[in-house]
């Protein structure tokens, strides 16, 4: 897994910055540092809504805005 056909691969490897996003993600996935969430299309709306709500609550709590 040392090659990718994306443009980012060429820019990063030629400039010595490491792997492209795709290979970096694959490497993290193999080493189990990435969680995969699978859901059906019908669950997409509720999933995104939950993520947005969780982030909103986290940001609200960090800023101290209780309104």
Secondary structure, DSSP 4 states (H G I P E B T S, - for coil): -----SHHHHHHHHTT----HHHHHHHHHHTT-S------GGGHHHHHHHHHHHHHHHHHHHHT---
